[in-house]
Amino acid sequence: MKTLFRRGFIVGISNPKDLLFFAALFPNFIDVSQPQLIQFVILAVTWVVIDFTLMSTYAGLGSSISRWFQSPRRYKRFNRATGGLFIAAGGTLMASNH
């Protein structure tokens, strides 16, 4: 678990999109007339709590759904349904005037 966390942290911290996101987001919530370190800590802890909660929820849902997909019949049905949705979305885009 520790190794997976470390690997995920390294990937996340080295992702340029994440760095740009936080560089654009955090300054909007920082008051430069107040001590900035505590403000960054509060923002970072808030982000970690929200992100951990969401990722844990995704993992739990993924675990539950993976059992449902163990049936080849359900898996095939799901693939056909999502494929049909992609074809319908492509057809809609093709037919649009924009």
mmCIF file as gemmi writes it, N, C-alpha and C atoms, coordinates in Angstrom:
data_model
loop_
_atom_site.group_PDB
_atom_site.id
_atom_site.type_symbol
_atom_site.label_atom_id
_atom_site.label_alt_id
_atom_site.label_comp_id
_atom_site.label_asym_id
_atom_site.label_entity_id
_atom_site.label_seq_id
_atom_site.pdbx_PDB_ins_code
_atom_site.Cartn_x
_atom_site.Cartn_y
_atom_site.Cartn_z
_atom_site.occupancy
_atom_site.B_iso_or_equiv
_atom_site.pdbx_formal_charge
_atom_site.auth_seq_id
_atom_site.auth_asym_id
_atom_site.pdbx_PDB_model_num
ATOM 1 N N . MET Axp A 1 ? 0.828 -1.195 0 1 0 ? 1 A 1
ATOM 2 C CA . MET Axp A 1 ? 0 0 0 1 0 ? 1 A 1
ATOM 3 C C . MET Axp A 1 ? 0.871 1.258 0 1 0 ? 1 A 1
ATOM 4 N N . LYS Axp A 2 ? 1.927 1.237 0.802 1 0 ? 2 A 1
ATOM 5 C CA . LYS Axp A 2 ? 2.82 2.384 0.888 1 0 ? 2 A 1
ATOM 6 C C . LYS Axp A 2 ? 3.512 2.641 -0.451 1 0 ? 2 A 1
ATOM 7 N N . THR Axp A 3 ? 3.916 1.564 -1.114 1 0 ? 3 A 1
ATOM 8 C CA . THR Axp A 3 ? 4.575 1.69 -2.414 1 0 ? 3 A 1
ATOM 9 C C . THR Axp A 3 ? 3.62 2.256 -3.453 1 0 ? 3 A 1
ATOM 10 N N . LEU Axp A 4 ? 2.371 1.788 -3.45 1 0 ? 4 A 1
ATOM 11 C CA . LEU Axp A 4 ? 1.379 2.299 -4.401 1 0 ? 4 A 1
ATOM 12 C C . LEU Axp A 4 ? 1.105 3.775 -4.155 1 0 ? 4 A 1
ATOM 13 N N . PHE Axp A 5 ? 0.999 4.15 -2.877 1 0 ? 5 A 1
ATOM 14 C CA . PHE Axp A 5 ? 0.763 5.558 -2.555 1 0 ? 5 A 1
ATOM 15 C C . PHE Axp A 5 ? 1.927 6.416 -3.04 1 0 ? 5 A 1
ATOM 16 N N . ARG Axp A 6 ? 3.147 5.978 -2.764 1 0 ? 6 A 1
ATOM 17 C CA . ARG Axp A 6 ? 4.33 6.733 -3.172 1 0 ? 6 A 1
ATOM 18 C C . ARG Axp A 6 ? 4.379 6.861 -4.699 1 0 ? 6 A 1
ATOM 19 N N . ARG Axp A 7 ? 4.113 5.782 -5.398 1 0 ? 7 A 1
ATOM 20 C CA . ARG Axp A 7 ? 4.126 5.808 -6.863 1 0 ? 7 A 1
ATOM 21 C C . ARG Axp A 7 ? 3.055 6.767 -7.403 1 0 ? 7 A 1
ATOM 22 N N . GLY Axp A 8 ? 1.866 6.701 -6.838 1 0 ? 8 A 1
ATOM 23 C CA . GLY Axp A 8 ? 0.788 7.6 -7.254 1 0 ? 8 A 1
ATOM 24 C C . GLY Axp A 8 ? 1.116 9.051 -6.959 1 0 ? 8 A 1
ATOM 25 N N . PHE Axp A 9 ? 1.742 9.295 -5.804 1 0 ? 9 A 1
ATOM 26 C CA . PHE Axp A 9 ? 2.132 10.659 -5.453 1 0 ? 9 A 1
ATOM 27 C C . PHE Axp A 9 ? 3.163 11.195 -6.437 1 0 ? 9 A 1
ATOM 28 N N . ILE Axp A 10 ? 4.149 10.388 -6.773 1 0 ? 10 A 1
ATOM 29 C CA . ILE Axp A 10 ? 5.197 10.828 -7.706 1 0 ? 10 A 1
ATOM 30 C C . ILE Axp A 10 ? 4.603 11.119 -9.077 1 0 ? 10 A 1
ATOM 31 N N . VAL Axp A 11 ? 3.701 10.271 -9.532 1 0 ? 11 A 1
ATOM 32 C CA . VAL Axp A 11 ? 3.053 10.508 -10.824 1 0 ? 11 A 1
ATOM 33 C C . VAL Axp A 11 ? 2.234 11.799 -10.772 1 0 ? 11 A 1
ATOM 34 N N . GLY Axp A 12 ? 1.477 11.986 -9.7 1 0 ? 12 A 1
ATOM 35 C CA . GLY Axp A 12 ? 0.642 13.181 -9.578 1 0 ? 12 A 1
ATOM 36 C C . GLY Axp A 12 ? 1.44 14.457 -9.469 1 0 ? 12 A 1
ATOM 37 N N . ILE Axp A 13 ? 2.484 14.442 -8.667 1 0 ? 13 A 1
ATOM 38 C CA . ILE Axp A 13 ? 3.261 15.66 -8.447 1 0 ? 13 A 1
ATOM 39 C C . ILE Axp A 13 ? 4.098 16.024 -9.674 1 0 ? 13 A 1
ATOM 40 N N . SER Axp A 14 ? 4.394 15.055 -10.529 1 0 ? 14 A 1
ATOM 41 C CA . SER Axp A 14 ? 5.185 15.342 -11.724 1 0 ? 14 A 1
ATOM 42 C C . SER Axp A 14 ? 4.319 15.607 -12.957 1 0 ? 14 A 1
ATOM 43 N N . ASN Axp A 15 ? 3.014 15.552 -12.788 1 0 ? 15 A 1
ATOM 44 C CA . ASN Axp A 15 ? 2.104 15.785 -13.908 1 0 ? 15 A 1
ATOM 45 C C . ASN Axp A 15 ? 1.991 17.289 -14.172 1 0 ? 15 A 1
ATOM 46 N N . PRO Axp A 16 ? 2.424 17.758 -15.337 1 0 ? 16 A 1
ATOM 47 C CA . PRO Axp A 16 ? 2.367 19.201 -15.614 1 0 ? 16 A 1
ATOM 48 C C . PRO Axp A 16 ? 0.951 19.771 -15.576 1 0 ? 16 A 1
ATOM 49 N N . LYS Axp A 17 ? -0.044 18.968 -15.941 1 0 ? 17 A 1
ATOM 50 C CA . LYS Axp A 17 ? -1.43 19.46 -15.89 1 0 ? 17 A 1
ATOM 51 C C . LYS Axp A 17 ? -1.839 19.756 -14.456 1 0 ? 17 A 1
ATOM 52 N N . ASP Axp A 18 ? -1.455 18.888 -13.531 1 0 ? 18 A 1
ATOM 53 C CA . ASP Axp A 18 ? -1.769 19.131 -12.122 1 0 ? 18 A 1
ATOM 54 C C . ASP Axp A 18 ? -1.069 20.381 -11.615 1 0 ? 18 A 1
ATOM 55 N N . LEU Axp A 19 ? 0.192 20.543 -11.983 1 0 ? 19 A 1
ATOM 56 C CA . LEU Axp A 19 ? 0.941 21.72 -11.54 1 0 ? 19 A 1
ATOM 57 C C . LEU Axp A 19 ? 0.304 23.001 -12.077 1 0 ? 19 A 1
ATOM 58 N N . LEU Axp A 20 ? -0.092 22.994 -13.335 1 0 ? 20 A 1
ATOM 59 C CA . LEU Axp A 20 ? -0.76 24.169 -13.91 1 0 ? 20 A 1
ATOM 60 C C . LEU Axp A 20 ? -2.115 24.42 -13.26 1 0 ? 20 A 1
ATOM 61 N N . PHE Axp A 21 ? -2.846 23.352 -12.97 1 0 ? 21 A 1
ATOM 62 C CA . PHE Axp A 21 ? -4.151 23.487 -12.325 1 0 ? 21 A 1
ATOM 63 C C . PHE Axp A 21 ? -4.011 24.165 -10.97 1 0 ? 21 A 1
ATOM 64 N N . PHE Axp A 22 ? -3.092 23.677 -10.155 1 0 ? 22 A 1
ATOM 65 C CA . PHE Axp A 22 ? -2.925 24.262 -8.827 1 0 ? 22 A 1
ATOM 66 C C . PHE Axp A 22 ? -2.328 25.662 -8.901 1 0 ? 22 A 1
ATOM 67 N N . ALA Axp A 23 ? -1.457 25.907 -9.86 1 0 ? 23 A 1
ATOM 68 C CA . ALA Axp A 23 ? -0.892 27.247 -10.029 1 0 ? 23 A 1
ATOM 69 C C . ALA Axp A 23 ? -1.98 28.246 -10.433 1 0 ? 23 A 1
ATOM 70 N N . ALA Axp A 24 ? -2.987 27.784 -11.142 1 0 ? 24 A 1
ATOM 71 C CA . ALA Axp A 24 ? -4.091 28.657 -11.538 1 0 ? 24 A 1
ATOM 72 C C . ALA Axp A 24 ? -5.161 28.754 -10.448 1 0 ? 24 A 1
ATOM 73 N N . LEU Axp A 25 ? -5.351 27.678 -9.676 1 0 ? 25 A 1
ATOM 74 C CA . LEU Axp A 25 ? -6.424 27.645 -8.685 1 0 ? 25 A 1
ATOM 75 C C . LEU Axp A 25 ? -6.05 28.334 -7.379 1 0 ? 25 A 1
ATOM 76 N N . PHE Axp A 26 ? -4.936 27.97 -6.817 1 0 ? 26 A 1
ATOM 77 C CA . PHE Axp A 26 ? -4.592 28.438 -5.475 1 0 ? 26 A 1
ATOM 78 C C . PHE Axp A 26 ? -4.479 29.959 -5.338 1 0 ? 26 A 1
ATOM 79 N N . PRO Axp A 27 ? -3.856 30.671 -6.275 1 0 ? 27 A 1
ATOM 80 C CA . PRO Axp A 27 ? -3.742 32.126 -6.08 1 0 ? 27 A 1
ATOM 81 C C . PRO Axp A 27 ? -5.075 32.849 -5.927 1 0 ? 27 A 1
ATOM 82 N N . ASN Axp A 28 ? -6.124 32.278 -6.474 1 0 ? 28 A 1
ATOM 83 C CA . ASN Axp A 28 ? -7.446 32.909 -6.342 1 0 ? 28 A 1
ATOM 84 C C . ASN Axp A 28 ? -7.963 32.893 -4.904 1 0 ? 28 A 1
ATOM 85 N N . PHE Axp A 29 ? -7.42 32.029 -4.075 1 0 ? 29 A 1
ATOM 86 C CA . PHE Axp A 29 ? -7.897 31.882 -2.707 1 0 ? 29 A 1
ATOM 87 C C . PHE Axp A 29 ? -6.874 32.337 -1.664 1 0 ? 29 A 1
ATOM 88 N N . ILE Axp A 30 ? -5.785 32.935 -2.101 1 0 ? 30 A 1
ATOM 89 C CA . ILE Axp A 30 ? -4.73 33.376 -1.199 1 0 ? 30 A 1
ATOM 90 C C . ILE Axp A 30 ? -4.833 34.886 -0.998 1 0 ? 30 A 1
ATOM 91 N N . ASP Axp A 31 ? -4.849 35.29 0.259 1 0 ? 31 A 1
ATOM 92 C CA . ASP Axp A 31 ? -4.832 36.706 0.613 1 0 ? 31 A 1
ATOM 93 C C . ASP Axp A 31 ? -3.378 37.088 0.881 1 0 ? 31 A 1
ATOM 94 N N . VAL Axp A 32 ? -2.802 37.905 0.001 1 0 ? 32 A 1
ATOM 95 C CA . VAL Axp A 32 ? -1.376 38.224 0.111 1 0 ? 32 A 1
ATOM 96 C C . VAL Axp A 32 ? -1.052 39.082 1.326 1 0 ? 32 A 1
ATOM 97 N N . SER Axp A 33 ? -2.036 39.703 1.946 1 0 ? 33 A 1
ATOM 98 C CA . SER Axp A 33 ? -1.773 40.517 3.133 1 0 ? 33 A 1
ATOM 99 C C . SER Axp A 33 ? -1.712 39.677 4.408 1 0 ? 33 A 1
ATOM 100 N N . GLN Axp A 34 ? -2.017 38.383 4.304 1 0 ? 34 A 1
ATOM 101 C CA . GLN Axp A 34 ? -1.985 37.472 5.45 1 0 ? 34 A 1
ATOM 102 C C . GLN Axp A 34 ? -0.855 36.467 5.263 1 0 ? 34 A 1
ATOM 103 N N . PRO Axp A 35 ? -0.444 35.791 6.346 1 0 ? 35 A 1
ATOM 104 C CA . PRO Axp A 35 ? 0.59 34.749 6.202 1 0 ? 35 A 1
ATOM 105 C C . PRO Axp A 35 ? 0.132 33.686 5.194 1 0 ? 35 A 1
ATOM 106 N N . GLN Axp A 36 ? 0.988 33.404 4.221 1 0 ? 36 A 1
ATOM 107 C CA . GLN Axp A 36 ? 0.576 32.559 3.107 1 0 ? 36 A 1
ATOM 108 C C . GLN Axp A 36 ? 0.753 31.071 3.363 1 0 ? 36 A 1
ATOM 109 N N . LEU Axp A 37 ? 1.709 30.689 4.17 1 0 ? 37 A 1
ATOM 110 C CA . LEU Axp A 37 ? 1.963 29.264 4.391 1 0 ? 37 A 1
ATOM 111 C C . LEU Axp A 37 ? 0.731 28.559 4.942 1 0 ? 37 A 1
ATOM 112 N N . ILE Axp A 38 ? 0.111 29.136 5.962 1 0 ? 38 A 1
ATOM 113 C CA . ILE Axp A 38 ? -1.073 28.491 6.563 1 0 ? 38 A 1
ATOM 114 C C . ILE Axp A 38 ? -2.217 28.423 5.548 1 0 ? 38 A 1
ATOM 115 N N . GLN Axp A 39 ? -2.324 29.418 4.685 1 0 ? 39 A 1
ATOM 116 C CA . GLN Axp A 39 ? -3.369 29.395 3.663 1 0 ? 39 A 1
ATOM 117 C C . GLN Axp A 39 ? -3.137 28.258 2.669 1 0 ? 39 A 1
ATOM 118 N N . PHE Axp A 40 ? -1.876 28.082 2.257 1 0 ? 40 A 1
ATOM 119 C CA . PHE Axp A 40 ? -1.554 26.971 1.355 1 0 ? 40 A 1
ATOM 120 C C . PHE Axp A 40 ? -1.786 25.622 2.022 1 0 ? 40 A 1
ATOM 121 N N . VAL Axp A 41 ? -1.466 25.518 3.301 1 0 ? 41 A 1
ATOM 122 C CA . VAL Axp A 41 ? -1.683 24.268 4.033 1 0 ? 41 A 1
ATOM 123 C C . VAL Axp A 41 ? -3.178 23.953 4.104 1 0 ? 41 A 1
ATOM 124 N N . ILE Axp A 42 ? -3.982 24.944 4.412 1 0 ? 42 A 1
ATOM 125 C CA . ILE Axp A 42 ? -5.436 24.738 4.477 1 0 ? 42 A 1
ATOM 126 C C . ILE Axp A 42 ? -5.98 24.302 3.115 1 0 ? 42 A 1
ATOM 127 N N . LEU Axp A 43 ? -5.552 24.954 2.052 1 0 ? 43 A 1
ATOM 128 C CA . LEU Axp A 43 ? -6.004 24.573 0.71 1 0 ? 43 A 1
ATOM 129 C C . LEU Axp A 43 ? -5.555 23.159 0.353 1 0 ? 43 A 1
ATOM 130 N N . ALA Axp A 44 ? -4.311 22.843 0.675 1 0 ? 44 A 1
ATOM 131 C CA . ALA Axp A 44 ? -3.783 21.512 0.339 1 0 ? 44 A 1
ATOM 132 C C . ALA Axp A 44 ? -4.51 20.423 1.117 1 0 ? 44 A 1
ATOM 133 N N . VAL Axp A 45 ? -4.735 20.643 2.416 1 0 ? 45 A 1
ATOM 134 C CA . VAL Axp A 45 ? -5.432 19.635 3.226 1 0 ? 45 A 1
ATOM 135 C C . VAL Axp A 45 ? -6.869 19.471 2.738 1 0 ? 45 A 1
ATOM 136 N N . THR Axp A 46 ? -7.518 20.577 2.414 1 0 ? 46 A 1
ATOM 137 C CA . THR Axp A 46 ? -8.888 20.506 1.88 1 0 ? 46 A 1
ATOM 138 C C . THR Axp A 46 ? -8.907 19.693 0.592 1 0 ? 46 A 1
ATOM 139 N N . TRP Axp A 47 ? -7.946 19.962 -0.292 1 0 ? 47 A 1
ATOM 140 C CA . TRP Axp A 47 ? -7.872 19.225 -1.555 1 0 ? 47 A 1
ATOM 141 C C . TRP Axp A 47 ? -7.634 17.737 -1.315 1 0 ? 47 A 1
ATOM 142 N N . VAL Axp A 48 ? -6.729 17.407 -0.403 1 0 ? 48 A 1
ATOM 143 C CA . VAL Axp A 48 ? -6.407 15.996 -0.122 1 0 ? 48 A 1
ATOM 144 C C . VAL Axp A 48 ? -7.635 15.274 0.412 1 0 ? 48 A 1
ATOM 145 N N . VAL Axp A 49 ? -8.368 15.901 1.331 1 0 ? 49 A 1
ATOM 146 C CA . VAL Axp A 49 ? -9.562 15.256 1.906 1 0 ? 49 A 1
ATOM 147 C C . VAL Axp A 49 ? -10.612 15.012 0.823 1 0 ? 49 A 1
ATOM 148 N N . ILE Axp A 50 ? -10.867 16.015 0.01 1 0 ? 50 A 1
ATOM 149 C CA . ILE Axp A 50 ? -11.866 15.861 -1.058 1 0 ? 50 A 1
ATOM 150 C C . ILE Axp A 50 ? -11.42 14.817 -2.071 1 0 ? 50 A 1
ATOM 151 N N . ASP Axp A 51 ? -10.159 14.887 -2.498 1 0 ? 51 A 1
ATOM 152 C CA . ASP Axp A 51 ? -9.651 13.949 -3.497 1 0 ? 51 A 1
ATOM 153 C C . ASP Axp A 51 ? -9.642 12.52 -2.955 1 0 ? 51 A 1
ATOM 154 N N . PHE Axp A 52 ? -9.216 12.341 -1.719 1 0 ? 52 A 1
ATOM 155 C CA . PHE Axp A 52 ? -9.202 11.002 -1.114 1 0 ? 52 A 1
ATOM 156 C C . PHE Axp A 52 ? -10.612 10.432 -1.03 1 0 ? 52 A 1
ATOM 157 N N . THR Axp A 53 ? -11.557 11.268 -0.632 1 0 ? 53 A 1
ATOM 158 C CA . THR Axp A 53 ? -12.951 10.807 -0.537 1 0 ? 53 A 1
ATOM 159 C C . THR Axp A 53 ? -13.48 10.378 -1.903 1 0 ? 53 A 1
ATOM 160 N N . LEU Axp A 54 ? -13.238 11.194 -2.924 1 0 ? 54 A 1
ATOM 161 C CA . LEU Axp A 54 ? -13.718 10.853 -4.262 1 0 ? 54 A 1
ATOM 162 C C . LEU Axp A 54 ? -13.033 9.606 -4.817 1 0 ? 54 A 1
ATOM 163 N N . MET Axp A 55 ? -11.733 9.527 -4.672 1 0 ? 55 A 1
ATOM 164 C CA . MET Axp A 55 ? -11.007 8.363 -5.21 1 0 ? 55 A 1
ATOM 165 C C . MET Axp A 55 ? -11.384 7.079 -4.476 1 0 ? 55 A 1
ATOM 166 N N . SER Axp A 56 ? -11.632 7.169 -3.174 1 0 ? 56 A 1
ATOM 167 C CA . SER Axp A 56 ? -12.074 5.995 -2.421 1 0 ? 56 A 1
ATOM 168 C C . SER Axp A 56 ? -13.46 5.549 -2.886 1 0 ? 56 A 1
ATOM 169 N N . THR Axp A 57 ? -14.315 6.521 -3.154 1 0 ? 57 A 1
ATOM 170 C CA . THR Axp A 57 ? -15.651 6.204 -3.66 1 0 ? 57 A 1
ATOM 171 C C . THR Axp A 57 ? -15.56 5.538 -5.029 1 0 ? 57 A 1
ATOM 172 N N . TYR Axp A 58 ? -14.722 6.087 -5.917 1 0 ? 58 A 1
ATOM 173 C CA . TYR Axp A 58 ? -14.53 5.479 -7.237 1 0 ? 58 A 1
ATOM 174 C C . TYR Axp A 58 ? -14.009 4.053 -7.114 1 0 ? 58 A 1
ATOM 175 N N . ALA Axp A 59 ? -13.052 3.851 -6.219 1 0 ? 59 A 1
ATOM 176 C CA . ALA Axp A 59 ? -12.473 2.514 -6.053 1 0 ? 59 A 1
ATOM 177 C C . ALA Axp A 59 ? -13.524 1.535 -5.53 1 0 ? 59 A 1
ATOM 178 N N . GLY Axp A 60 ? -14.319 1.978 -4.575 1 0 ? 60 A 1
ATOM 179 C CA . GLY Axp A 60 ? -15.376 1.113 -4.044 1 0 ? 60 A 1
ATOM 180 C C . GLY Axp A 60 ? -16.412 0.76 -5.1 1 0 ? 60 A 1
ATOM 181 N N . LEU Axp A 61 ? -16.825 1.758 -5.875 1 0 ? 61 A 1
ATOM 182 C CA . LEU Axp A 61 ? -17.784 1.496 -6.944 1 0 ? 61 A 1
ATOM 183 C C . LEU Axp A 61 ? -17.186 0.58 -8.004 1 0 ? 61 A 1
ATOM 184 N N . GLY Axp A 62 ? -15.931 0.821 -8.344 1 0 ? 62 A 1
ATOM 185 C CA . GLY Axp A 62 ? -15.259 -0.027 -9.338 1 0 ? 62 A 1
ATOM 186 C C . GLY Axp A 62 ? -15.17 -1.469 -8.876 1 0 ? 62 A 1
ATOM 187 N N . SER Axp A 63 ? -14.901 -1.656 -7.593 1 0 ? 63 A 1
ATOM 188 C CA . SER Axp A 63 ? -14.835 -3.009 -7.042 1 0 ? 63 A 1
ATOM 189 C C . SER Axp A 63 ? -16.194 -3.698 -7.125 1 0 ? 63 A 1
ATOM 190 N N . SER Axp A 64 ? -17.24 -2.955 -6.808 1 0 ? 64 A 1
ATOM 191 C CA . SER Axp A 64 ? -18.593 -3.525 -6.877 1 0 ? 64 A 1
ATOM 192 C C . SER Axp A 64 ? -18.987 -3.851 -8.308 1 0 ? 64 A 1
ATOM 193 N N . ILE Axp A 65 ? -18.686 -2.936 -9.21 1 0 ? 65 A 1
ATOM 194 C CA . ILE Axp A 65 ? -19.063 -3.119 -10.606 1 0 ? 65 A 1
ATOM 195 C C . ILE Axp A 65 ? -18.261 -4.245 -11.249 1 0 ? 65 A 1
ATOM 196 N N . SER Axp A 66 ? -17.017 -4.428 -10.829 1 0 ? 66 A 1
ATOM 197 C CA . SER Axp A 66 ? -16.184 -5.469 -11.45 1 0 ? 66 A 1
ATOM 198 C C . SER Axp A 66 ? -16.784 -6.859 -11.226 1 0 ? 66 A 1
ATOM 199 N N . ARG Axp A 67 ? -17.419 -7.072 -10.09 1 0 ? 67 A 1
ATOM 200 C CA . ARG Axp A 67 ? -18.081 -8.366 -9.852 1 0 ? 67 A 1
ATOM 201 C C . ARG Axp A 67 ? -19.24 -8.57 -10.818 1 0 ? 67 A 1
ATOM 202 N N . TRP Axp A 68 ? -19.919 -7.481 -11.135 1 0 ? 68 A 1
ATOM 203 C CA . TRP Axp A 68 ? -21.052 -7.563 -12.055 1 0 ? 68 A 1
ATOM 204 C C . TRP Axp A 68 ? -20.57 -7.941 -13.453 1 0 ? 68 A 1
ATOM 205 N N . PHE Axp A 69 ? -19.378 -7.468 -13.842 1 0 ? 69 A 1
ATOM 206 C CA . PHE Axp A 69 ? -18.838 -7.737 -15.177 1 0 ? 69 A 1
ATOM 207 C C . PHE Axp A 69 ? -18.162 -9.094 -15.296 1 0 ? 69 A 1
ATOM 208 N N . GLN Axp A 70 ? -18.147 -9.889 -14.26 1 0 ? 70 A 1
ATOM 209 C CA . GLN Axp A 70 ? -17.544 -11.211 -14.362 1 0 ? 70 A 1
ATOM 210 C C . GLN Axp A 70 ? -18.363 -12.138 -15.263 1 0 ? 70 A 1
ATOM 211 N N . SER Axp A 71 ? -19.601 -11.784 -15.462 1 0 ? 71 A 1
ATOM 212 C CA . SER Axp A 71 ? -20.438 -12.545 -16.381 1 0 ? 71 A 1
ATOM 213 C C . SER Axp A 71 ? -20.145 -12.093 -17.812 1 0 ? 71 A 1
ATOM 214 N N . PRO Axp A 72 ? -19.689 -13.01 -18.677 1 0 ? 72 A 1
ATOM 215 C CA . PRO Axp A 72 ? -19.384 -12.624 -20.065 1 0 ? 72 A 1
ATOM 216 C C . PRO Axp A 72 ? -20.597 -12.049 -20.796 1 0 ? 72 A 1
ATOM 217 N N . ARG Axp A 73 ? -21.773 -12.519 -20.445 1 0 ? 73 A 1
ATOM 218 C CA . ARG Axp A 73 ? -22.991 -12.03 -21.088 1 0 ? 73 A 1
ATOM 219 C C . ARG Axp A 73 ? -23.244 -10.555 -20.747 1 0 ? 73 A 1
ATOM 220 N N . ARG Axp A 74 ? -23.094 -10.205 -19.478 1 0 ? 74 A 1
ATOM 221 C CA . ARG Axp A 74 ? -23.273 -8.808 -19.065 1 0 ? 74 A 1
ATOM 222 C C . ARG Axp A 74 ? -22.2 -7.916 -19.678 1 0 ? 74 A 1
ATOM 223 N N . TYR Axp A 75 ? -20.979 -8.425 -19.71 1 0 ? 75 A 1
ATOM 224 C CA . TYR Axp A 75 ? -19.868 -7.668 -20.277 1 0 ? 75 A 1
ATOM 225 C C . TYR Axp A 75 ? -20.12 -7.363 -21.75 1 0 ? 75 A 1
ATOM 226 N N . LYS Axp A 76 ? -20.613 -8.365 -22.491 1 0 ? 76 A 1
ATOM 227 C CA . LYS Axp A 76 ? -20.909 -8.189 -23.907 1 0 ? 76 A 1
ATOM 228 C C . LYS Axp A 76 ? -22.047 -7.185 -24.096 1 0 ? 76 A 1
ATOM 229 N N . ARG Axp A 77 ? -23.077 -7.29 -23.253 1 0 ? 77 A 1
ATOM 230 C CA . ARG Axp A 77 ? -24.195 -6.35 -23.327 1 0 ? 77 A 1
ATOM 231 C C . ARG Axp A 77 ? -23.74 -4.913 -23.067 1 0 ? 77 A 1
ATOM 232 N N . PHE Axp A 78 ? -22.886 -4.765 -22.068 1 0 ? 78 A 1
ATOM 233 C CA . PHE Axp A 78 ? -22.359 -3.44 -21.737 1 0 ? 78 A 1
ATOM 234 C C . PHE Axp A 78 ? -21.562 -2.869 -22.911 1 0 ? 78 A 1
ATOM 235 N N . ASN Axp A 79 ? -20.71 -3.675 -23.515 1 0 ? 79 A 1
ATOM 236 C CA . ASN Axp A 79 ? -19.922 -3.213 -24.657 1 0 ? 79 A 1
ATOM 237 C C . ASN Axp A 79 ? -20.813 -2.801 -25.819 1 0 ? 79 A 1
ATOM 238 N N . ARG Axp A 80 ? -21.846 -3.557 -26.067 1 0 ? 80 A 1
ATOM 239 C CA . ARG Axp A 80 ? -22.759 -3.21 -27.159 1 0 ? 80 A 1
ATOM 240 C C . ARG Axp A 80 ? -23.52 -1.924 -26.863 1 0 ? 80 A 1
ATOM 241 N N . ALA Axp A 81 ? -23.954 -1.766 -25.615 1 0 ? 81 A 1
ATOM 242 C CA . ALA Axp A 81 ? -24.7 -0.558 -25.243 1 0 ? 81 A 1
ATOM 243 C C . ALA Axp A 81 ? -23.815 0.684 -25.332 1 0 ? 81 A 1
ATOM 244 N N . THR Axp A 82 ? -22.602 0.609 -24.787 1 0 ? 82 A 1
ATOM 245 C CA . THR Axp A 82 ? -21.732 1.778 -24.84 1 0 ? 82 A 1
ATOM 246 C C . THR Axp A 82 ? -21.27 2.05 -26.274 1 0 ? 82 A 1
ATOM 247 N N . GLY Axp A 83 ? -21.038 1.015 -27.042 1 0 ? 83 A 1
ATOM 248 C CA . GLY Axp A 83 ? -20.692 1.208 -28.454 1 0 ? 83 A 1
ATOM 249 C C . GLY Axp A 83 ? -21.812 1.897 -29.2 1 0 ? 83 A 1
ATOM 250 N N . GLY Axp A 84 ? -23.038 1.484 -28.935 1 0 ? 84 A 1
ATOM 251 C CA . GLY Axp A 84 ? -24.198 2.127 -29.558 1 0 ? 84 A 1
ATOM 252 C C . GLY Axp A 84 ? -24.308 3.59 -29.171 1 0 ? 84 A 1
ATOM 253 N N . LEU Axp A 85 ? -24.01 3.892 -27.894 1 0 ? 85 A 1
ATOM 254 C CA . LEU Axp A 85 ? -24.052 5.29 -27.459 1 0 ? 85 A 1
ATOM 255 C C . LEU Axp A 85 ? -22.989 6.13 -28.174 1 0 ? 85 A 1
ATOM 256 N N . PHE Axp A 86 ? -21.794 5.563 -28.36 1 0 ? 86 A 1
ATOM 257 C CA . PHE Axp A 86 ? -20.745 6.289 -29.073 1 0 ? 86 A 1
ATOM 258 C C . PHE Axp A 86 ? -21.128 6.516 -30.531 1 0 ? 86 A 1
ATOM 259 N N . ILE Axp A 87 ? -21.734 5.526 -31.157 1 0 ? 87 A 1
ATOM 260 C CA . ILE Axp A 87 ? -22.179 5.673 -32.545 1 0 ? 87 A 1
ATOM 261 C C . ILE Axp A 87 ? -23.267 6.741 -32.636 1 0 ? 87 A 1
ATOM 262 N N . ALA Axp A 88 ? -24.187 6.737 -31.675 1 0 ? 88 A 1
ATOM 263 C CA . ALA Axp A 88 ? -25.258 7.748 -31.666 1 0 ? 88 A 1
ATOM 264 C C . ALA Axp A 88 ? -24.678 9.136 -31.438 1 0 ? 88 A 1
ATOM 265 N N . ALA Axp A 89 ? -23.692 9.256 -30.542 1 0 ? 89 A 1
ATOM 266 C CA . ALA Axp A 89 ? -23.069 10.569 -30.296 1 0 ? 89 A 1
ATOM 267 C C . ALA Axp A 89 ? -22.332 11.039 -31.55 1 0 ? 89 A 1
ATOM 268 N N . GLY Axp A 90 ? -21.636 10.133 -32.234 1 0 ? 90 A 1
ATOM 269 C CA . GLY Axp A 90 ? -20.957 10.504 -33.464 1 0 ? 90 A 1
ATOM 270 C C . GLY Axp A 90 ? -21.911 10.91 -34.552 1 0 ? 90 A 1
ATOM 271 N N . GLY Axp A 91 ? -23.014 10.193 -34.662 1 0 ? 91 A 1
ATOM 272 C CA . GLY Axp A 91 ? -24.036 10.555 -35.643 1 0 ? 91 A 1
ATOM 273 C C . GLY Axp A 91 ? -24.645 11.918 -35.346 1 0 ? 91 A 1
ATOM 274 N N . THR Axp A 92 ? -24.86 12.195 -34.081 1 0 ? 92 A 1
ATOM 275 C CA . THR Axp A 92 ? -25.409 13.502 -33.677 1 0 ? 92 A 1
ATOM 276 C C . THR Axp A 92 ? -24.43 14.614 -34.032 1 0 ? 92 A 1
ATOM 277 N N . LEU Axp A 93 ? -23.153 14.392 -33.75 1 0 ? 93 A 1
ATOM 278 C CA . LEU Axp A 93 ? -22.143 15.392 -34.101 1 0 ? 93 A 1
ATOM 279 C C . LEU Axp A 93 ? -22.073 15.608 -35.607 1 0 ? 93 A 1
ATOM 280 N N . MET Axp A 94 ? -22.144 14.524 -36.345 1 0 ? 94 A 1
ATOM 281 C CA . MET Axp A 94 ? -22.073 14.611 -37.793 1 0 ? 94 A 1
ATOM 282 C C . MET Axp A 94 ? -23.277 15.381 -38.356 1 0 ? 94 A 1
ATOM 283 N N . ALA Axp A 95 ? -24.436 15.19 -37.748 1 0 ? 95 A 1
ATOM 284 C CA . ALA Axp A 95 ? -25.654 15.814 -38.241 1 0 ? 95 A 1
ATOM 285 C C . ALA Axp A 95 ? -25.815 17.274 -37.767 1 0 ? 95 A 1
ATOM 286 N N . SER Axp A 96 ? -25.022 17.675 -36.791 1 0 ? 96 A 1
ATOM 287 C CA . SER Axp A 96 ? -25.183 19.041 -36.279 1 0 ? 96 A 1
ATOM 288 C C . SER Axp A 96 ? -24.635 20.056 -37.279 1 0 ? 96 A 1
ATOM 289 N N . ASN Axp A 97 ? -25.128 21.258 -37.193 1 0 ? 97 A 1
ATOM 290 C CA . ASN Axp A 97 ? -24.749 22.319 -38.134 1 0 ? 97 A 1
ATOM 291 C C . ASN Axp A 97 ? -23.476 23.036 -37.719 1 0 ? 97 A 1
ATOM 292 N N . HIS Axp A 98 ? -22.965 22.777 -36.564 1 0 ? 98 A 1
ATOM 293 C CA . HIS Axp A 98 ? -21.811 23.538 -36.05 1 0 ? 98 A 1
ATOM 294 C C . HIS Axp A 98 ? -20.572 22.918 -36.528 1 0 ? 98 A 1
